[in-house]
């Protein structure tokens, strides 16, 4: 079963697609968080996990792809919390056959960043997967260190903000600078050490290279004493375009271990 949900977030409503597994349930549930601006939604992976007995909720953040409101990184983080709150409520959990005690976050790229920052901030989140996750605290550091980097970052953001309601390149960069500590996934690694974490990377990722984003984070989590950390590298590109089945199988195996 596939349903559309209207999820309150702030003063707006965001759109959710929930893939409900067959059977009475309740079922373990993954909250999928897409990238920036959201070209890759991982709907194929959602459908595959659904077939294997896992619910998947895919949300669109405020200001993206039909959801109400204005897009910002801060709003997107709030939207993650709003979606979690919504699916844990008794009525929504019952209607959608959700096991509120077995919910994980799964994010790709920008969504991977959101998953880790949300998990570090919310003690109720026990497990999170970051698939080629971004690190916007690292981007803030690069802006400070290299004056030529900010225009490069602005150009990358500009291409995507065209598709996002109310998004401003200048406002996003200012958000990144203001939150440079809390949004640095390397620095928050100690607050993730007691979580169940899956990190994946793509060997040929030209957007968020493995050596700059995945490897340092994995090392810092290990140094912080993470005992429930799984890492996997795929021989593919940033969107795992030719390894979609393998990605779904990895997520399924990880979820069966952690929930």
Secondary structure, DSSP 4 states (H G I P E B T S, - for coil): -EEEEEEEETTEEEEEEEEPPSSS--EEEEEEE--SS-S---HHHHHHHHHTT-EEEEEE-TTBTT-SS---HHHHHHHHHHHHHHHHSHHHHHHTTEEEEEEEEEEETHHHHHHHHHHHH-TT--EEEEES---HHHHHHHHHH-HHHHHHHHHHHHHHHTTBTT--HHHHHHHHHHTTTTT-TTTTHHHHTTSEEEEEEETT-SSS-HHHHHHHHHHHHHHTT-SSEEEEEESS-TT-TT-HHHHHHHHHHHHHHH-
